[in-house]
Amino acid sequence: MKKETTTLTTEKEYYTAAIVMARCTNRKLSFGIRWESSKPKRWVANWTFVIKESSATREGYDKVKIKGRFKLDEAYPGCPHCGATSIGTCRCGKSCCWNGQNEEIICPWCGKEIYVSGWGWGGGSLFGGSDR
């Protein structure tokens, strides 16, 4: 009996929920961020969880790309490794936790400086991803 496989495309016109991979800025450990959308291109982060990068790759989370406007839910739990309650996104396209205070952090994916300043329906793209 042939096993069926499902392929997750890198860009889908409209997800209702998606997992985007992130890394802890302090501990460099990976975690997933669950984003929900009730309207096209409007995303709210509402849950995080620890996941190994090998498991994330197997689940296809490293290939997810969502576009639109992004906001953190009031109940967003923050980074499961250090407790930081916000998110930064680097020019490399990947996400990491952010304490919401420092204006510059070092991207745990590529090692470059990120200048961050608040969240609230910020626009752009978020990628899953592995190291480049």
DABEL-V259761 format. One line per field, one symbol per residue. ss: DSSP state (a for helix, b for strand, c for the rest). phi: phi as a letter, one per 30 degrees, with the letter a starting at -180 (. if undefined). burial: 1 if it has 9 or more other C-alpha atoms within 8 Angstrom, else 0. A space follows every 50 residues. Layout:
ss: ???
phi: ???
burial: ???
This chain:
ss: ccccccccccbcccccbbbbbbbccccccbbbbbbbbbbccbbbbbbbbb ccaaaaaaacaaacbbbbbbbbcccccccccccccbbbbcccccbbbbcc cccbbbccccccbbbccccccbbbbbbccccc
phi: .dddbcccddbceaccaaccdbbdddcicdacccccbcbeibcbdbabad addddddddiddcdbbbkcbbcdecediddcbiecbbcbdddjccadbdi cddbbcddcciddccbaiblhdckbbcdkced
burial: 00000000000000000111111110000111111110001111111101 10000110011111111111110001111100011111110011111111 00001111000001010010000011111000
